[in-house]
Every structure is written in structure tokens, then in C-alpha cells.
Amino acid sequence: MSLIIDAITRISVIAAQRNFANIPGEHIAMSRWIPNSARFANLEDLTEEQLGAVSNYDVPKPRLTLDEIKKLTASCRFSVPQEFIELYQIGNGCLPIGISENKDWDSAYNYFYFPSMHNGFLPLTDVVGIYQQYWIHTAPQILPFARHGPDGLTLCMIGSNESADTAPIVWTYDESINASTSREKVLWPSLTNMMLAYAEYWESQNESTEPEDRAMKIYQKYGGGQEFQPYMYNSIFYP
């Protein structure tokens, strides 16, 4: 088992233990006609109105095959790292709730938006669409793959022409991106490190220490060398 799969597994276990809201549950909660708190939604328990709210959203396939990932990323002007491929084989802009072999892993009812609905990973079709529309012309080595934090930041992966297991992760605003990747500050040395940090942070949430103190300690362990600042808590480990 690779380190990123280990991290995703740990996060998925936590999601099941804490009964995270699944993708349909999030969309039901967002419906202006059916005000509700986000929760885990069971298909057989939904009302006609709730089913209508869910059907109004075009939910992407929750995980992709290797061939699908290769086809979608064929336009990328760099070698897509193995960790990125492994992530999207497990969750396409989302992550599993639990690890049971008895679940239907082709159903969005068994996945949650990571780390949250409005601040998290994007489906690969959206990732590639954004890349082809803009980034391929201005910064072809950089692939934006997640919305991040409350301030509209974008998480991006810096690709390489050589095959690699991992790639550094930077954060930026679209208007400040530069084709010279050397100017970007590395937030995480890899996607793997980012996922390991989230796993450890969520596993430690029952500890008595302050969230900001835990975040600083974990970021110092897995981060990309930047000094941890108080404002980074909400931007990195967005609640």
C-alpha cells in the first residue's frame, strides 16, 4: 500500500466513524426549497422532494479507472505523477466513506466532498477543463486541482517532464500564477504529504490541544518549508 492510499484509507475510516454527510446529503442541505443540515442521506429514506433536489445536480462518477484518467489527462504538458493517479482512482473530487468491501463504490451515496463541498478537490473533468481553457497557455506545467480555503485560493500541482511518483503542491490566486514555477512557494512537498497531514489532523481532533497548535505541529511535520502563520490554519486545514 502506498503512503497516499494509506492516508486516504485513514481519512475514509474517520468519515465513516463520524457519519460524514455524503454527496447527496450535501446537495439536499444546499437546496433552497428543502432547508436542512448536511447529513448522511440514504436513498431509500429520501422524500420525493429530496430526490428532486439531488437529481438537479450533475454528480460526476465518484471514482475513475486508470484508462479514464490517462485519457482525460492526455493534454497535460507534463507527466502526471503516480500519487495523483492513485487519488483519482479512489475518489474523483471526493473520498470514500468507510472501507467496507460490501459497499457500492460506484454510488455517490458512499462518498463525501473532501475536505468540504465548497473547498475541496475538483472532479477530473473540471480540472482538465480549467487547465485547457487557461492554464495550458500561461503555465502549462501547473495543474489546478482544488479550491482551497475561504479566500478563493487554488491548490495546484507542479508537473515534471519526467515520470515521478510525487509532485510539489503550491497555492495561488489565478491572477498571480506565473509560467515560471520556480517563483511559486511550495505549500506541500507532495499530494501524499498533504493527505497524510489531513489524516493526522482529523485523527487528533479529540486531543485537548488547540486546533491551531495541532495544525502548526502537523504542518511542520509534513509541510513544504514555509513558516506556519496563524492565518494559515483556516487556509490549510479549512474546518
Long-range contacts (C-beta under 8 A, 24 or more apart in sequence): 2-82, 2-83, 2-86, 2-192, 3-192, 3-196, 4-83, 4-86, 4-87, 4-191, 4-192, 4-195, 4-196, 5-86, 5-90, 6-196, 7-192, 7-195, 7-196, 7-198, 7-199, 8-87, 8-90, 8-91, 8-95, 8-96, 8-195, 8-199, 9-99, 10-199, 10-203, 11-95, 11-114, 11-195, 11-198, 11-199, 11-202, 12-95, 12-96, 12-97, 12-98, 12-99, 13-98, 13-99, 14-199, 14-202, 14-203, 15-95, 15-96, 15-97, 15-98, 15-112, 16-97, 16-98, 16-99, 16-100, 20-97, 20-112, 21-112, 22-97, 22-108, 22-109, 22-110, 22-111, 22-112, 23-59, 23-62, 23-94, 23-108, 23-109, 23-111, 23-112, 23-113, 24-54, 24-59, 24-108, 24-109, 26-112, 26-113, 26-117, 27-53, 27-54, 27-56, 27-57, 27-59, 28-53, 28-54, 30-117, 31-56, 38-117, 40-97, 41-109, 42-109, 43-109, 59-108, 60-92, 60-93, 60-123, 60-124, 60-125, 61-92, 61-106, 62-91, 62-92, 62-94, 62-105, 62-106, 62-107, 62-108, 62-110, 62-111, 63-88, 63-89, 63-90, 63-91, 63-92, 63-105, 63-106, 64-88, 64-89, 64-92, 64-124, 65-89, 68-124, 69-124, 72-124, 72-125, 72-128, 73-124, 73-128, 75-128, 75-131, 75-132, 75-136, 76-128, 76-131, 76-143, 76-159, 77-136, 77-140, 77-141, 77-159, 78-140, 78-141, 78-143, 78-159, 78-160, 78-161, 79-159, 79-160, 79-161, 79-162, 79-163, 79-164, 80-143, 80-159, 81-157, 81-159, 81-160, 81-164, 81-165, 81-166, 81-167, 81-191, 82-164, 82-165, 82-166, 83-165, 83-166, 83-167, 83-190, 83-191, 83-192, 84-145, 84-157, 84-167, 84-191, 87-121, 87-191, 87-195, 88-124, 91-121, 92-123, 92-124, 93-120, 93-121, 93-122, 93-123, 93-124, 93-126, 94-120, 94-121, 115-198, 115-237, 115-238, 116-238, 118-147, 119-147, 119-148, 119-149, 119-150, 119-238, 120-146, 120-147, 120-148, 121-145, 121-146, 122-146, 122-147, 134-174, 135-177, 138-177, 138-179, 139-177, 139-178, 139-179, 139-181, 140-179, 141-179, 141-181, 142-170, 142-177, 142-181, 142-184, 144-174, 148-235, 148-238, 149-234, 149-235, 149-236, 149-238, 150-234, 150-235, 150-238, 151-235, 153-235, 155-187, 156-184, 157-191, 158-184, 166-190, 166-191, 166-192, 167-191, 168-224, 169-194, 169-224, 171-235, 185-224, 185-226, 186-224, 186-225, 186-226, 187-223, 187-224, 187-226, 187-236, 188-222, 188-223, 188-224, 189-222, 189-223, 189-224, 189-225, 193-222, 193-223, 193-224, 194-222, 196-222, 197-221, 197-222, 197-223, 197-237, 198-237, 201-237, 211-237, 211-239
